[in-house]
């Protein structure tokens, strides 16, 4: 099975454990990065993970203290 590089909004919401409307609100208010492919809004799995790590207070990989 191929691991997905992107999530739909519904899949991203499920991964975060939030509702679909809450996911759209996070995209709008919190700046979760998205990309459009045709009419679809997709969220990079990697960027979503990075966003979660940042929200949890972890350092970015190339960040200097």
Secondary structure as the mmCIF struct_conf table of DSSP 4:
data_model
#
loop_
_struct_conf.conf_type_id
_struct_conf.id
_struct_conf.beg_label_comp_id
_struct_conf.beg_label_asym_id
_struct_conf.beg_label_seq_id
_struct_conf.end_label_comp_id
_struct_conf.end_label_asym_id
_struct_conf.end_label_seq_id
HELX_LH_PP_P HELX_LH_PP_P1 UNK A 2 UNK A 4
BEND BEND1 UNK A 5 UNK A 5
STRN STRN1 UNK A 6 UNK A 8
HELX_RH_AL_P HELX_RH_AL_P1 UNK A 9 UNK A 16
TURN_TY1_P TURN_TY1_P1 UNK A 17 UNK A 17
HELX_RH_AL_P HELX_RH_AL_P2 UNK A 20 UNK A 30
STRN STRN2 UNK A 35 UNK A 37
TURN_TY1_P TURN_TY1_P2 UNK A 38 UNK A 39
STRN STRN3 UNK A 40 UNK A 44
HELX_RH_AL_P HELX_RH_AL_P3 UNK A 45 UNK A 55
TURN_TY1_P TURN_TY1_P3 UNK A 56 UNK A 57
HELX_LH_PP_P HELX_LH_PP_P2 UNK A 58 UNK A 60
TURN_TY1_P TURN_TY1_P4 UNK A 61 UNK A 62
#
